[in-house]
Amino acid sequence: MRMLELANVETWYGPVMAIRGVSLAVDSGAIVAVLGANGAGKTTVLRTISGAIEPRKGTIAFMGETIAGLEPADVLERGIAHVPEGREVFPHLTVRENLVMGAYSRRDRGAIAADIDTVYGYFPVLAKRERQHAGTLSGGEQQMLAIGRALLSRPKLLLLDEPSLGLSPMLTEEIFGIVQRLNREQGLTVLLVEQNASMALGIAHFGYILEVGRVVMEGTTERLLANEDVREFYLGIRDQGVRGEKRWKRTKKWR
């Protein structure tokens, strides 16, 4: 089932066109990766979907209904949660208070405590830091908290922007593994924006590559991994030889 569809979407920052006729789709239950260099328009795609920016042209449909132009709160209520680049936790609130904030739009208040326990099951370190202010957490712990807070809205679709930013390879691998578990165990659909192409393609089912605001390539992860340009410019396999091959095979084993 097609959950999300963008068709010929254009988004501008003042006089600058940030994404140029972008069309992409996300199937229910899939992890879809959007790859590209800095300035390619990846973050703008997510911000346009979540309602932070209104597209000037094109259509965005979620579960068969048009959402282009809706306010972010309305997009969230329809089932799309956005974990922005840089995490943006509430630094002066505790871990638990941050998680409760993620459920502010819900009406089933009695189920929130159980959902927080579920988040703690995926991120045990958050349970240990439950009464700690979010601003005192490490970068990796804040990223876990940002994802956990988004999960408290019970999203159908999670928009995840650069989760590896500023994190060590070990923490990045742990977070990507948890995202894959959420997809497998909870059926969570994920649209992932990421510069670490090796990690992203290691867990994704389908991918898009953006350059200067346009989709220049798309396909299953197997097709992208087999493409010589992707392997050279995004995975560095040609330059690194056997070591590069081993690196992407190591991430591929999660799938």
Contacts in CASP RR format, 6 or more apart in sequence:
PFRMAT RR
TARGET T0000
AUTHOR 0000-0000-0000
METHOD contacts of the structure
MODEL  1
MRMLELANVETWYGPVMAIRGVSLAVDSGAIVAVLGANGAGKTTVLRTIS
GAIEPRKGTIAFMGETIAGLEPADVLERGIAHVPEGREVFPHLTVRENLV
MGAYSRRDRGAIAADIDTVYGYFPVLAKRERQHAGTLSGGEQQMLAIGRA
LLSRPKLLLLDEPSLGLSPMLTEEIFGIVQRLNREQGLTVLLVEQNASMA
LGIAHFGYILEVGRVVMEGTTERLLANEDVREFYLGIRDQGVRGEKRWKR
TKKWR
1 27 0 8 1.000
1 28 0 8 1.000
2 25 0 8 1.000
2 26 0 8 1.000
2 27 0 8 1.000
2 28 0 8 1.000
3 26 0 8 1.000
3 27 0 8 1.000
3 28 0 8 1.000
3 29 0 8 1.000
3 62 0 8 1.000
3 63 0 8 1.000
3 156 0 8 1.000
3 157 0 8 1.000
3 189 0 8 1.000
4 25 0 8 1.000
4 26 0 8 1.000
4 49 0 8 1.000
4 60 0 8 1.000
4 61 0 8 1.000
4 62 0 8 1.000
4 157 0 8 1.000
4 189 0 8 1.000
4 191 0 8 1.000
5 23 0 8 1.000
5 24 0 8 1.000
5 25 0 8 1.000
5 26 0 8 1.000
5 59 0 8 1.000
5 60 0 8 1.000
5 61 0 8 1.000
5 64 0 8 1.000
6 22 0 8 1.000
6 23 0 8 1.000
6 24 0 8 1.000
6 25 0 8 1.000
6 45 0 8 1.000
6 48 0 8 1.000
6 49 0 8 1.000
6 58 0 8 1.000
6 59 0 8 1.000
6 60 0 8 1.000
7 23 0 8 1.000
7 58 0 8 1.000
7 59 0 8 1.000
7 60 0 8 1.000
7 61 0 8 1.000
8 21 0 8 1.000
8 22 0 8 1.000
8 23 0 8 1.000
8 57 0 8 1.000
8 58 0 8 1.000
8 59 0 8 1.000
9 19 0 8 1.000
9 21 0 8 1.000
9 22 0 8 1.000
9 23 0 8 1.000
9 45 0 8 1.000
9 48 0 8 1.000
9 55 0 8 1.000
9 57 0 8 1.000
9 58 0 8 1.000
9 59 0 8 1.000
9 60 0 8 1.000
9 68 0 8 1.000
10 17 0 8 1.000
10 19 0 8 1.000
10 20 0 8 1.000
10 21 0 8 1.000
10 22 0 8 1.000
10 55 0 8 1.000
10 56 0 8 1.000
10 57 0 8 1.000
10 58 0 8 1.000
11 17 0 8 1.000
11 18 0 8 1.000
11 19 0 8 1.000
11 44 0 8 1.000
11 47 0 8 1.000
11 48 0 8 1.000
11 53 0 8 1.000
11 54 0 8 1.000
11 55 0 8 1.000
11 56 0 8 1.000
12 18 0 8 1.000
12 56 0 8 1.000
13 44 0 8 1.000
13 53 0 8 1.000
17 213 0 8 1.000
18 41 0 8 1.000
18 44 0 8 1.000
18 213 0 8 1.000
19 41 0 8 1.000
19 44 0 8 1.000
19 45 0 8 1.000
19 48 0 8 1.000
19 210 0 8 1.000
19 213 0 8 1.000
19 214 0 8 1.000
20 212 0 8 1.000
20 213 0 8 1.000
20 214 0 8 1.000
21 57 0 8 1.000
21 58 0 8 1.000
21 214 0 8 1.000
22 45 0 8 1.000
22 210 0 8 1.000
22 213 0 8 1.000
22 214 0 8 1.000
22 215 0 8 1.000
23 215 0 8 1.000
24 32 0 8 1.000
24 34 0 8 1.000
24 45 0 8 1.000
24 208 0 8 1.000
24 215 0 8 1.000
24 218 0 8 1.000
26 32 0 8 1.000
26 157 0 8 1.000
26 189 0 8 1.000
26 191 0 8 1.000
27 189 0 8 1.000
27 205 0 8 1.000
27 206 0 8 1.000
28 156 0 8 1.000
28 189 0 8 1.000
29 183 0 8 1.000
29 187 0 8 1.000
29 188 0 8 1.000
29 189 0 8 1.000
30 189 0 8 1.000
30 190 0 8 1.000
30 205 0 8 1.000
30 206 0 8 1.000
31 179 0 8 1.000
31 180 0 8 1.000
31 183 0 8 1.000
31 189 0 8 1.000
31 190 0 8 1.000
31 192 0 8 1.000
31 203 0 8 1.000
31 204 0 8 1.000
31 205 0 8 1.000
31 206 0 8 1.000
32 190 0 8 1.000
32 191 0 8 1.000
32 192 0 8 1.000
32 204 0 8 1.000
32 205 0 8 1.000
32 206 0 8 1.000
32 207 0 8 1.000
32 208 0 8 1.000
33 192 0 8 1.000
33 193 0 8 1.000
33 194 0 8 1.000
33 197 0 8 1.000
33 200 0 8 1.000
33 201 0 8 1.000
33 204 0 8 1.000
33 206 0 8 1.000
33 207 0 8 1.000
33 208 0 8 1.000
33 221 0 8 1.000
34 42 0 8 1.000
34 45 0 8 1.000
34 46 0 8 1.000
34 191 0 8 1.000
34 192 0 8 1.000
34 193 0 8 1.000
34 194 0 8 1.000
34 207 0 8 1.000
34 208 0 8 1.000
34 209 0 8 1.000
34 210 0 8 1.000
35 42 0 8 1.000
35 194 0 8 1.000
35 195 0 8 1.000
35 197 0 8 1.000
35 200 0 8 1.000
35 201 0 8 1.000
35 207 0 8 1.000
35 208 0 8 1.000
35 209 0 8 1.000
35 210 0 8 1.000
35 234 0 8 1.000
36 42 0 8 1.000
36 195 0 8 1.000
36 197 0 8 1.000
36 209 0 8 1.000
36 210 0 8 1.000
36 211 0 8 1.000
36 234 0 8 1.000
37 195 0 8 1.000
37 211 0 8 1.000
38 195 0 8 1.000
39 212 0 8 1.000
39 213 0 8 1.000
40 210 0 8 1.000
40 211 0 8 1.000
40 212 0 8 1.000
40 213 0 8 1.000
41 210 0 8 1.000
41 213 0 8 1.000
42 161 0 8 1.000
42 193 0 8 1.000
42 210 0 8 1.000
43 85 0 8 1.000
43 161 0 8 1.000
43 162 0 8 1.000
43 193 0 8 1.000
44 53 0 8 1.000
44 213 0 8 1.000
45 193 0 8 1.000
45 210 0 8 1.000
46 82 0 8 1.000
46 84 0 8 1.000
46 159 0 8 1.000
46 161 0 8 1.000
46 191 0 8 1.000
46 193 0 8 1.000
47 53 0 8 1.000
47 82 0 8 1.000
47 84 0 8 1.000
48 54 0 8 1.000
48 55 0 8 1.000
48 60 0 8 1.000
48 68 0 8 1.000
49 60 0 8 1.000
49 67 0 8 1.000
49 75 0 8 1.000
49 80 0 8 1.000
49 82 0 8 1.000
49 159 0 8 1.000
49 191 0 8 1.000
50 72 0 8 1.000
50 75 0 8 1.000
50 76 0 8 1.000
50 80 0 8 1.000
50 82 0 8 1.000
50 159 0 8 1.000
51 67 0 8 1.000
51 69 0 8 1.000
51 70 0 8 1.000
51 71 0 8 1.000
51 72 0 8 1.000
51 75 0 8 1.000
52 72 0 8 1.000
52 82 0 8 1.000
54 68 0 8 1.000
54 69 0 8 1.000
55 68 0 8 1.000
55 69 0 8 1.000
58 68 0 8 1.000
59 66 0 8 1.000
59 68 0 8 1.000
60 66 0 8 1.000
60 67 0 8 1.000
60 68 0 8 1.000
61 67 0 8 1.000
62 75 0 8 1.000
62 78 0 8 1.000
62 79 0 8 1.000
62 80 0 8 1.000
62 157 0 8 1.000
63 78 0 8 1.000
63 156 0 8 1.000
65 78 0 8 1.000
67 74 0 8 1.000
67 75 0 8 1.000
67 78 0 8 1.000
67 80 0 8 1.000
70 78 0 8 1.000
72 82 0 8 1.000
73 105 0 8 1.000
76 82 0 8 1.000
76 105 0 8 1.000
76 153 0 8 1.000
76 155 0 8 1.000
77 105 0 8 1.000
79 153 0 8 1.000
79 154 0 8 1.000
79 155 0 8 1.000
79 156 0 8 1.000
79 157 0 8 1.000
80 155 0 8 1.000
80 156 0 8 1.000
80 157 0 8 1.000
80 159 0 8 1.000
81 150 0 8 1.000
81 151 0 8 1.000
81 153 0 8 1.000
81 155 0 8 1.000
81 157 0 8 1.000
81 158 0 8 1.000
81 159 0 8 1.000
82 150 0 8 1.000
82 159 0 8 1.000
82 161 0 8 1.000
83 146 0 8 1.000
83 147 0 8 1.000
83 150 0 8 1.000
83 158 0 8 1.000
83 159 0 8 1.000
83 160 0 8 1.000
83 161 0 8 1.000
83 163 0 8 1.000
84 146 0 8 1.000
84 161 0 8 1.000
85 161 0 8 1.000
85 162 0 8 1.000
85 165 0 8 1.000
85 193 0 8 1.000
86 146 0 8 1.000
86 161 0 8 1.000
86 162 0 8 1.000
86 165 0 8 1.000
87 139 0 8 1.000
87 142 0 8 1.000
87 143 0 8 1.000
87 145 0 8 1.000
87 146 0 8 1.000
88 146 0 8 1.000
89 98 0 8 1.000
89 134 0 8 1.000
89 135 0 8 1.000
89 137 0 8 1.000
89 142 0 8 1.000
89 145 0 8 1.000
89 146 0 8 1.000
89 149 0 8 1.000
90 97 0 8 1.000
90 98 0 8 1.000
90 101 0 8 1.000
90 134 0 8 1.000
91 133 0 8 1.000
91 134 0 8 1.000
91 135 0 8 1.000
92 133 0 8 1.000
92 134 0 8 1.000
92 135 0 8 1.000
93 101 0 8 1.000
93 133 0 8 1.000
93 134 0 8 1.000
94 130 0 8 1.000
94 131 0 8 1.000
94 132 0 8 1.000
94 133 0 8 1.000
94 134 0 8 1.000
95 126 0 8 1.000
95 129 0 8 1.000
95 130 0 8 1.000
95 131 0 8 1.000
95 132 0 8 1.000
95 134 0 8 1.000
95 137 0 8 1.000
95 145 0 8 1.000
96 116 0 8 1.000
96 130 0 8 1.000
96 131 0 8 1.000
98 134 0 8 1.000
98 145 0 8 1.000
98 149 0 8 1.000
99 116 0 8 1.000
99 119 0 8 1.000
99 126 0 8 1.000
99 145 0 8 1.000
99 148 0 8 1.000
99 149 0 8 1.000
99 152 0 8 1.000
100 112 0 8 1.000
100 116 0 8 1.000
100 152 0 8 1.000
101 149 0 8 1.000
101 152 0 8 1.000
102 149 0 8 1.000
102 150 0 8 1.000
102 152 0 8 1.000
102 153 0 8 1.000
103 112 0 8 1.000
103 115 0 8 1.000
103 152 0 8 1.000
103 153 0 8 1.000
105 153 0 8 1.000
106 112 0 8 1.000
106 152 0 8 1.000
106 153 0 8 1.000
106 154 0 8 1.000
112 152 0 8 1.000
115 151 0 8 1.000
115 152 0 8 1.000
115 154 0 8 1.000
116 152 0 8 1.000
118 151 0 8 1.000
119 126 0 8 1.000
119 148 0 8 1.000
119 151 0 8 1.000
119 152 0 8 1.000
120 126 0 8 1.000
120 127 0 8 1.000
120 130 0 8 1.000
121 127 0 8 1.000
122 148 0 8 1.000
122 178 0 8 1.000
122 181 0 8 1.000
122 182 0 8 1.000
123 144 0 8 1.000
123 145 0 8 1.000
123 147 0 8 1.000
123 148 0 8 1.000
123 178 0 8 1.000
125 141 0 8 1.000
125 144 0 8 1.000
126 141 0 8 1.000
126 144 0 8 1.000
126 145 0 8 1.000
126 148 0 8 1.000
129 137 0 8 1.000
129 141 0 8 1.000
134 142 0 8 1.000
134 145 0 8 1.000
135 142 0 8 1.000
137 145 0 8 1.000
139 166 0 8 1.000
139 167 0 8 1.000
139 171 0 8 1.000
140 167 0 8 1.000
140 171 0 8 1.000
140 175 0 8 1.000
143 163 0 8 1.000
143 167 0 8 1.000
143 171 0 8 1.000
143 175 0 8 1.000
144 175 0 8 1.000
144 178 0 8 1.000
147 158 0 8 1.000
147 160 0 8 1.000
147 163 0 8 1.000
147 175 0 8 1.000
147 178 0 8 1.000
147 179 0 8 1.000
150 158 0 8 1.000
151 158 0 8 1.000
151 182 0 8 1.000
151 188 0 8 1.000
155 188 0 8 1.000
156 189 0 8 1.000
157 189 0 8 1.000
157 190 0 8 1.000
157 191 0 8 1.000
158 182 0 8 1.000
158 188 0 8 1.000
158 189 0 8 1.000
158 190 0 8 1.000
158 191 0 8 1.000
159 191 0 8 1.000
159 193 0 8 1.000
160 179 0 8 1.000
160 190 0 8 1.000
160 191 0 8 1.000
160 192 0 8 1.000
160 193 0 8 1.000
160 194 0 8 1.000
161 193 0 8 1.000
162 193 0 8 1.000
162 194 0 8 1.000
162 195 0 8 1.000
163 172 0 8 1.000
163 175 0 8 1.000
163 176 0 8 1.000
163 179 0 8 1.000
163 192 0 8 1.000
163 194 0 8 1.000
164 172 0 8 1.000
164 175 0 8 1.000
164 176 0 8 1.000
164 194 0 8 1.000
164 195 0 8 1.000
164 196 0 8 1.000
164 199 0 8 1.000
165 195 0 8 1.000
167 175 0 8 1.000
172 196 0 8 1.000
172 199 0 8 1.000
173 199 0 8 1.000
173 251 0 8 1.000
176 199 0 8 1.000
176 200 0 8 1.000
176 202 0 8 1.000
176 203 0 8 1.000
176 251 0 8 1.000
176 254 0 8 1.000
177 203 0 8 1.000
177 254 0 8 1.000
179 190 0 8 1.000
179 192 0 8 1.000
179 203 0 8 1.000
180 203 0 8 1.000
180 254 0 8 1.000
180 255 0 8 1.000
182 188 0 8 1.000
182 190 0 8 1.000
183 189 0 8 1.000
183 190 0 8 1.000
183 203 0 8 1.000
192 200 0 8 1.000
192 203 0 8 1.000
192 204 0 8 1.000
194 200 0 8 1.000
197 230 0 8 1.000
197 234 0 8 1.000
197 235 0 8 1.000
198 234 0 8 1.000
198 235 0 8 1.000
198 247 0 8 1.000
198 248 0 8 1.000
198 251 0 8 1.000
199 251 0 8 1.000
201 207 0 8 1.000
201 221 0 8 1.000
201 224 0 8 1.000
201 225 0 8 1.000
201 235 0 8 1.000
201 248 0 8 1.000
201 251 0 8 1.000
201 252 0 8 1.000
202 221 0 8 1.000
202 248 0 8 1.000
202 251 0 8 1.000
202 252 0 8 1.000
202 254 0 8 1.000
202 255 0 8 1.000
203 251 0 8 1.000
203 254 0 8 1.000
203 255 0 8 1.000
204 221 0 8 1.000
205 220 0 8 1.000
205 221 0 8 1.000
206 218 0 8 1.000
206 219 0 8 1.000
206 220 0 8 1.000
206 221 0 8 1.000
207 218 0 8 1.000
207 219 0 8 1.000
207 220 0 8 1.000
207 221 0 8 1.000
207 224 0 8 1.000
208 215 0 8 1.000
208 217 0 8 1.000
208 218 0 8 1.000
208 219 0 8 1.000
209 215 0 8 1.000
209 216 0 8 1.000
209 217 0 8 1.000
209 218 0 8 1.000
209 224 0 8 1.000
209 230 0 8 1.000
209 234 0 8 1.000
210 216 0 8 1.000
217 224 0 8 1.000
217 227 0 8 1.000
217 229 0 8 1.000
217 230 0 8 1.000
221 255 0 8 1.000
224 230 0 8 1.000
225 231 0 8 1.000
225 235 0 8 1.000
225 248 0 8 1.000
225 252 0 8 1.000
228 238 0 8 1.000
231 237 0 8 1.000
231 238 0 8 1.000
232 238 0 8 1.000
232 239 0 8 1.000
235 244 0 8 1.000
235 247 0 8 1.000
235 248 0 8 1.000
236 244 0 8 1.000
237 244 0 8 1.000
237 245 0 8 1.000
237 248 0 8 1.000
240 247 0 8 1.000
END
